């Protein structure tokens, strides 16, 4: 009788552990979902790091040389030097 009770208790514990493994918070599907989220976050971080590196390079160029500042002023603000003539060609 005692052997039967011990066996039943052990089977219930085994079933509870398996239920947690397949259905609970630490289940295989949950862990795989978290691993996918981690991969997605690493990919997003890589994209953001590339953008940060580009911006850092641009900031360093702006700090070090005036040629970048002049280039930005010409392209974005339409800067023209005193002896230059601005000509704009449009296509129809």
N, C-alpha and C positions, 0 to 999 in steps of 0.2 A: 504494500500500500504506500509506504513512504517513497519507494522507488518511483512509483507512478506519479506521485505529487511532485517530486523533484523533476521528473521528465516533463510534466505539463508546465511547470514554472519555467523551465529552461526553454521549452518551445515557445511560450508566450514572450519571453525576453528576446528570443531570436526573431520572432515575428515583429516585435516592436523595433528592433534594430534595423531590420530590413525595410520596414515601413518608413523609418527615418531616412534611410539611405536612398530610397526611390521616390519618396514623396515630400520629405521635410525640407527644412532650410538648407541643409548640407547635402541635398540630393545631387545626383549626377547631372540632371538637366539644369539645375540652378547653378552649379559650378561651371558648366559649359557656357551658360548665358553670361555669367560674370567674366569668364575668360574672353568671350567675344566683345563684351563692353570694354575690357582692358585693351584689346587689340584696336578697337575703334578709337579709343582715347589716345593711344600711342600715335595712330595715324593723324588724328587731329592736332596733336601736339607737334608732330613733325612739320605739318603745314604752317602752324603758327610760328614755329622756330625759324623756318625759312623766311617768313615775312618779317620777323623781328631782326634777323640777320641782314636782310635787305635794307630795312629802315636804319639800322645801326650803321651800315656802310654809307648810306646817304647822309646821315648826320655827320659822320666823320669827314666825308667829302666837303660838306658845307662848312665845317669848322676849319679845315685845313686850307682850302683853296677858294679863290674868288671866281674861278672859271665855272664852277658848278652853280654858284649864285647867279652869275651873269646868264648862264644857259637857262636856268629856271625863270629868271626875269624876262628874258626874250621870248621863251615859249609860252609861259603862262600869263604874263602881264603885258606883252607886246612892247618891251623896252627897245628903244632905238637910240643909238649913239648920236652925238651931235653932228657928225659929218656923214651920216647915213641917210638913205632915202628908203622909206618903207613901201614895199610894193606887195599887194595881195592879189593873187590870181585865183579866180573861182571858176569851177567847171559847171556847165549847165546841163 
